[in-house]
Amino acid sequence: MTTTTRTARTGIRGLRDLREGPGPGRLRCPGARYLRRPGSRHHQRLRGDDRGQTSVEFLGMTPFIILIMLVLWECALIGYTFSLAGNAADVGARKGSGAEYGADAACRTGALKDLPDAWSGAARVECGRGSGLYEATVTLKVPVLVPGLFDLDIDIDGEAGSALED
């Protein structure tokens, strides 16, 4: 029995004992057949047993990859809804504070004006005067990327105030 060790100075010891097979490029390992040189037909035939393994693994992982992409996209929609709600409330408060007549209608129209269709359908806008401020609250429902897959019942509130103009 030969042990193989490696040191920095001498390299691999004991490899000379394994190189006993006839002909160049053949190694005989204890308890194994002769191994052929890389590139020979016999070597290619032995290596071909796992051909297509990467394709099968990728095909098996594809549903998980798609699911992760859907979840990440839904997270992006949640973040975008926060941005839209805050912006709509800010625009509504500014429109309401600057209106001479019909401040509530101006607030509501201003808040809903720039919202995309997916968010404006279920949007709720509350406008009113506060202490020295005209305040607007916009509540948006987060749309779902795939409606039948799951339903997020998340409402995002955006609040803003603007100084009243006399």
C-alpha positions in Angstrom: 0.0 0.0 0.0 1.5 3.3 -1.0 0.5 6.6 0.6 0.6 9.8 -1.3 1.7 13.0 0.3 2.5 16.4 -1.0 5.1 18.7 0.3 6.2 22.1 -1.0 9.7 21.0 -1.9 9.2 17.6 -3.4 5.7 17.7 -4.9 3.7 14.5 -4.9 5.5 11.4 -3.4 4.4 8.0 -4.2 3.1 8.8 -7.7 5.9 6.9 -9.2 4.6 3.7 -7.6 1.1 4.2 -9.3 2.6 4.6 -12.8 3.0 0.9 -13.5 0.7 0.3 -16.4 2.1 -0.5 -19.9 2.5 2.3 -22.3 2.7 6.1 -21.8 -0.2 8.0 -20.3 -1.8 5.1 -18.5 -2.2 5.1 -14.7 -3.2 2.1 -12.7 -4.9 3.0 -9.4 -5.1 0.3 -6.8 -8.4 -1.6 -7.4 -9.3 0.2 -10.6 -9.0 -0.4 -14.4 -6.4 1.4 -16.5 -7.4 5.0 -17.1 -6.9 6.3 -20.6 -5.4 9.6 -21.6 -7.9 12.6 -21.7 -9.1 13.0 -25.3 -9.1 9.3 -26.2 -12.3 7.6 -27.3 -12.5 5.4 -24.3 -12.1 8.5 -22.0 -14.9 10.4 -23.9 -17.2 7.4 -23.7 -16.7 7.2 -19.9 -17.2 10.9 -19.5 -20.4 11.0 -21.7 -22.4 9.1 -19.0 -23.4 12.4 -17.4 -24.1 14.3 -20.6 -27.2 16.6 -20.3 -27.0 16.7 -16.5 -26.7 20.5 -16.5 -29.8 20.8 -18.8 -31.8 18.6 -16.5 -30.8 20.5 -13.4 -31.6 23.8 -15.0 -35.0 22.5 -16.1 -35.7 21.4 -12.6 -34.7 24.8 -11.2 -36.6 26.9 -13.7 -39.9 27.0 -11.7 -38.1 28.2 -8.6 -36.3 30.9 -10.6 -39.6 32.1 -12.1 -41.2 32.1 -8.7 -38.3 34.1 -7.2 -38.6 36.6 -10.1 -42.4 37.0 -9.5 -41.8 37.6 -5.7 -39.1 40.2 -6.5 -41.4 42.0 -9.0 -44.2 42.1 -6.5 -41.8 43.6 -3.9 -40.9 46.3 -6.6 -44.7 46.9 -7.0 -45.1 47.5 -3.3 -42.2 50.0 -3.3 -43.6 51.8 -6.3 -47.0 52.0 -4.6 -45.4 53.8 -1.6 -43.9 56.3 -4.0 -47.1 56.8 -5.9 -49.2 57.2 -2.7 -46.8 59.9 -1.3 -46.7 61.8 -4.6 -50.4 61.7 -5.1 -51.1 63.0 -1.6 -48.5 65.8 -2.1 -50.1 66.9 -5.4 -53.6 66.7 -3.9 -52.6 68.8 -0.8 -51.0 71.5 -3.0 -54.0 71.6 -5.4 -56.4 71.8 -2.4 -54.5 74.5 -0.6 -54.3 76.8 -3.7 -57.9 76.4 -4.8 -60.3 79.4 -4.3 -63.5 77.3 -4.6 -64.0 73.6 -4.4 -60.8 72.8 -2.6 -61.9 69.1 -1.9 -62.7 68.5 -5.6 -59.4 70.1 -6.7 -57.5 68.0 -4.1 -59.2 64.7 -5.3 -58.7 65.6 -9.0 -55.0 66.5 -8.4 -54.3 63.3 -6.4 -55.9 61.0 -9.0 -54.6 62.8 -12.1 -51.2 61.1 -12.5 -52.0 57.7 -11.0 -51.7 54.7 -13.4 -54.8 52.8 -14.1 -53.8 49.8 -12.0 -53.7 52.0 -8.9 -56.4 54.7 -9.6 -59.3 52.2 -9.7 -59.2 51.4 -6.0 -57.7 54.7 -4.8 -59.3 56.5 -1.8 -58.6 60.2 -1.4 -59.5 62.1 1.8 -58.9 65.8 1.8 -59.6 68.5 4.5 -58.4 71.5 6.3 -56.2 71.1 9.4 -54.7 73.7 11.7 -53.0 76.0 9.1 -52.6 73.2 6.6 -54.6 71.6 3.9 -54.1 67.8 4.4 -54.6 65.0 1.9 -54.4 61.2 2.5 -54.3 58.8 -0.4 -54.8 55.1 0.1 -53.7 52.8 -2.7 -54.1 49.1 -3.0 -51.0 47.2 -4.3 -51.8 45.5 -7.6 -50.9 41.8 -8.1 -48.8 40.8 -11.0 -50.6 37.5 -11.5 -54.2 37.9 -10.2 -55.1 34.3 -9.9 -51.9 33.2 -8.2 -52.2 35.1 -4.9 -53.9 38.2 -3.6 -52.1 40.8 -1.6 -54.6 42.7 0.5 -52.2 45.5 1.3 -53.2 49.1 1.5 -50.5 51.8 1.4 -51.3 55.2 2.8 -49.6 58.5 1.6 -50.1 61.6 3.7 -49.2 65.2 2.9 -50.0 68.7 4.0 -49.6 72.1 2.3 -49.8 75.5 3.9 -53.2 77.2 3.3 -53.0 80.2 1.0 -55.2 83.2 1.8 
